[in-house]
Amino acid sequence: MIEQEIIYDDIGPELITHLYDPETGMKAVVVVDSVIPGGGGIRMLPDITTAEIAGLARAMTYKFSIFDLRFRGLPYGGAKAGIFHDPNAEDRDAIIAAFGRAASPLIRARVFGTGADMGISEEDVLAVYKTADAESRGPSPESLALRDGMPMDLHYTGFGIATAAEVTSKAAGFDIKGAKVAIEGFGKSGVSAAMYLERLGARVVAVSTIEGMLYHPEGLDIEALRRERQTVGDAVVNTHARGEKLPKEALFTLPVDVLIPGARPYVIGADNANAIQAKVVVEGANIPTTEEGAAILHSRGILVAPDFVSNGGGLIAVLRDRENQGKTPHDKIFEIVRDSIQETLSGVLDASMSQNAPPRAVAIKAARKNIAARREESRRLRADWAAYEKQQG
């Protein structure tokens, strides 16, 4: 991963808070990028940086803005939390509980609302809200409902990424049906994206985890991989019988039609962008491409679906469903996610091609148009927010 610096600009970040618990040694950071309150997941990994968390919070700001997503009708901005710890360590539960206690003032005051991310499960999020003494504000039962062993919010995220791949492929002049796809990060959203891409007729020929990469040019058996992963975790790329085992970095240079970077930030940069053979890149992870990498891809005519558009399915679903108090049928939510991503991404790609500008630059310009207005609206409504808090007790 390429090291980055925190960018301070006219948007934010508005708040960077470092947390520490002397008893457990828990170290964490919470970044609220814009329009307090802010929303975004918790990431637990030993090698994260504050700059990475700030970049992820900015991606969330853009996502809330470009889809005009709100919480209880109020404008919401981007945020992210990072816990500097190994998610597989024996003391992870104690570390998560310590984070919840330390972050309690931010969570209870609704400065920061959170969900799952790398190294953190939905059950971990519930534990955070419990130790923060804010249980009623955690994930909804609907978002935790399981289908194929996965919570529904992961289905919506993966479905959204598959929809973005379909839209981007069409814009690039080929059909997603029969297209070869490589997915970095065969984890939470990566598994779901692979399932829905298969349903669209695509062939997922490569997947990677932190343990390595599995490649089969005729296509992998995603359902078998999904079931096996439930038992062996990230090691599935080494234990699965079918396919060639390769270093995970090799995934970016495979002869595929669609490349989906879906794990860590800044994995596509000046050092490997020229070697990418894919016709399109669909950013499943947040900020997977550096500015230099994006410029190279654009100069080579490789169409890129921006992260905060293509991976917005889970967030769209959760907030749209909460507007209906969790009563929206799942089929309807899938329809909302599909329509939202199709409309927004098609507009971005059309503008990108007509202006000869990178899609991400076009999408950021569109998102930033809404941010100043949302911030002013947030200020005006804080009195109403305080009244609502008093009413809720």
N, C-alpha and C positions, 0 to 999 in steps of 0.2 A: 504494500500500500504506500502511495506517495504522500509524504508529509505536507500538510497545508497550514496556512496561518488563518487566524480568526479575521474575518472581514467585518469591519465596523463601517456602516454607511447610514444613509437617510432612513433606512427601515429599522435597523437594530444591530446586534441584539440588545434588547431592553434590560435584560437581567441575566447575569451569570452568577450562580451560587454554588460554591464548593462545600460539600458536606463531609464530615468526618466523625466517626464513632470510636473513641479511645478503647472501649472495652473489646470490641470485635476487630478493630482495625479497618472497618468499612470506610472506603474513600469513594466519593461520587461527585458528580457535577450535574446541575440542572440549568439548562439554558432556555429562557423564554425569549424567542426572537422578536415577536411583534404582537401588538394588540393584546396586552394582558387582559383576560386570561388566555393561556396558550395550551395547546394539546399536542401530544406526541408520545411515542413509546419509550420504554426503558431498555437500554442495551447493556448487557453485562459481558464484558470481555477484558482480558488482562492488558491488552495493548491499545485500547482506545485512547484518544486524546481529546482535550477540551475543544480544539479546533474542529475535530471530526463531529463532535456533538453539536457544535454551533452550526456547522454546515448542514447537518441533518435537520436541525430546528428551522433553518431557513427554507429548506425544501418543503417542510410542513407548512410554513407560512404561504408559500406559493400554491401549495395544494388546496389549502382552505380558500385562498383567494380566487384561483382560476375557476373552481367549481362553485364559488359563492356558498361554501358550506358554513352552517351556523349551528350553535348549540342553544336550544330553547329560544330560538329566534335572535340570539345575540351574536354579533360578529366575534369570531374566534381566530386566534393567530397560532403560529407554529411554536412548538417547544420540543424538547428532547431531554432525556436524562441518560447518564452513563455511569455505570458502577464499575470501578476498576478492579475486576476480580475474575478468576477462572470460574466459569459457570458449572464446571464439573467437580469443583472442590467439595470436600465433605462438609465444610461449614457454610455452604451457600444459603441454607435456610436462615441461619443466624445473620448472615450479611444482608439478606433481603429484608428481614424484620428490622434490622438496624437502619436500613435505608428508609423504610416506612416511618419509623419514629423521627428520624432526622428531617425528612421531607414533609412531615405532618403540617407545619404551619403553612407551607405553600399549597398543599393539597386541600386542607380544610378551608383556606381562604379563597379557593378556586383560582389561584394564580397559575396553577399547573394541574392539568388533568392528563392521565397517562393510560397506556396500554402495553401490550407485549411487543417485544422486538427480539433481536438476536440474543440468545442466552437466557431469555426470560419467557416463561409460559403464561397463559391466561390465569392459571392457578397461582402463580407467583404474584401477578397483579392484584388478585383478590387478597393475598397475604399482605401486600403493601398497604392496601386500603384499610385492612383490618387493624394493622399496627399503627396506622396513621389516625385511627379512630374516625374513619370516614367510610365505613362499610357500604352505606347506601349509595355511594357515588362511584362504585366500581363498575366493572363490565356488566352489561345486562344479561339475564339468563338466555335471551335470544341469541346474543353474539357468541355465547359459550355452548349452545346446542351443537351436538356432534352429528356429522354425516361422514361416512367413510373414515371414521376415527379422527376427524378434524373439526375444530370449531367452525361455525358458519362464516365468521369474519375472514378466515383464511380462504374459504371457498370463494368469497366475493373478491378478495384480492387477486387470487389466481385466475379467476374468470375474467377480471378486468385486464390483466396482463395478456391473456389469450386474445381478448377482444382487441387490444391495442396492436397485437401482432397481426391480426387479420386486417385491420384498417391500414397499418403501415405497409404491409405486403401489397395490398391492393394499390396503394398510392405509388409504390415502386414498380408496379406493372406485372406482378405475378400473384398466383392464387396460393393462399395458405394451405389448401388441400394438396397434400403430397410434398409440401416444403420440408426441408431438413432443418431441424432446430437443435441448438446447443444451449443448455441452461446451466449457468454458474449458480451454485447454491441450491442443491436439492434438499431443501429444508422445509420450513413452514410454507411460504408462498410458492416456492419452487416446485414442490410436489403438486400443489393444487394447479399451478399454471400448466404443468406437464399433462395432467389429467384432462384439462379443458382444451388444450391444444390438440391432443389426440382425438377428442370428440369433434374437432373441426377438420379432422383428416390429416393433420400434420404428422410428420415422423420425428419424434424426439430421438436423436441419434447419439447425444452425449449429455451427461450430467456430471457435476462435480460437487464435492464437499471439501471440508478442510483436510480430509484424508487422501484426496486424489481425484482422479477422473475416470469415468467409464465411457467407452466409445464403441458403438457398433454402427457402421454406415447404413445398414438396412433398417435400423430402428430398434430401440430398446423396449422391453416389456414393462411399461410404467406401473401397471397394477401389481405385478410381481415385485418390482423394486419398492413400491410403496409399502407393501405388506412386510417385506424383509427389513425395510428401514425401521419399522416399528419395533423390531427385535434387536437389531445390531447398531442402529443409529447411523452416524456419518460413515462408519466402516463399510456400509453397503456397497460402496464403489469398489471395494476390494474383495468382498465375500460373494458377490453375485456371480453366478456361473457364466452368464452370457455377456460377451463384450471384452474389449481390450482395455487393460489397465494402463493409464498414462498419467504423467504429472498433471496436476490441476491447471497449471499455467498454459498447457497445450490446448485447452479448450478454446482459447481466444483466436487461434489461428487455423481452426478446422475448416474444411470446405463445406460450409453450410449456407443455407439461405437466410436464416434468422438466428441472431445471437442475442441471448438474454443474460446480461450481467445482473445477478440477483442476490449478491451477498454484501461484500464490503465496498466502501467508497473508493474512488480514484483507482480502479483497477485497469482502466483504459487510459493511456497517456501517450506522450510522444514516443515512448520506447516500444510500444506494440501496436499503435493505431494503423501504421502502414502495413502491418502483417495480417490484419483482419481480412478474411475472405468473404464474410457474410455480406449479403445485399442490403440488409437492414439490421439495425440494433434497436432492441426494445428494452429500455432501462427498467428492469424489475426492481432493482435496489435504488435507494436514494443516492444521488451524486456519485454514480459509478465512473463518470468520465471527467477528466480534467479539461480545462479550457483549451489546452494545447491539443489534447486528444480529440476534442469535439471539432476543432478547426481542421484537423487532418481528415477526419471522417467526412466532413462537409466538402472539403476540396476534392475528395475521391468519389463523391457522388453517392456515398452511403447514407441512407435516410435513417435518422435517429428519432425514436419516439421518446420525448423527455420524461424523466422519472416521475415528476410530480403529476403528470397526466396519466401515464400508463399504469402506475401502481396505486391509483386512487380508489380502486374498487372497494376495499375494506372500509375506508373512512366514509365514502359516499353512503355505503349501505348502513353503517352504524348510525350516522347522524340523520339520514332520511327516515330510518325506522324509528328512531327516538322521537321524531316529530309526530309520529302516529302512536306513541306510547308502546312500542314493541308489538303492535298488532298487524303489521304489514305481512302478508304471506310471502314466503321465501321466493316463490316464482316471480312475484311482483318486484321484489328487491333486485333480483337478477336482471329484470327488464330495465329498472331504473339505472343500474350500474352500466349495462350495455349502452343504453341511449346516451347517458352522460358522457361516457368515454368516447363513443363514436362521434358525437357532435363536436365535442371540444377538440379531440385530436385531429379530426378531419379538417377543422378550421385552421388549426396550427400548421398542419402539413401543407395545406393549400397556400396559406400565406407565406410559408417558408419557400416554396417553389416559385411563387410569383415574385417574391422579393429577393430571391437568391440569398437567403439568410439562413443560418442554422436554426432548426426547429426550436431548440432550447431558448435561443435568444428571442425568437418570436413569442414563445410561451411566457417567458419572463416579462416581456414588455406588456403582454396582456394582463398578467397577474398583478404587476405593479400598479396598473391603472386603478385597481380596486383597493389597494392597500391604504393609501392616504385617506380615502373616504371611509374605510372601515375603522381606521384608528380614530378619526373624529367622531364617528358614530359610537364607538366604544366609550369614548370620554363622556359623551352626552348621556349614555345609558347607564353609567356606573351608579348614578343615584337610584335608578330603577332596580339595578342588580342588588344594591344594598337593601332596598325595601323587600325584594324577593327573599334574600337571606334571612331577614328578620321574620318574615312570614313563615318560612320553613323551620325556624327555630334553630 
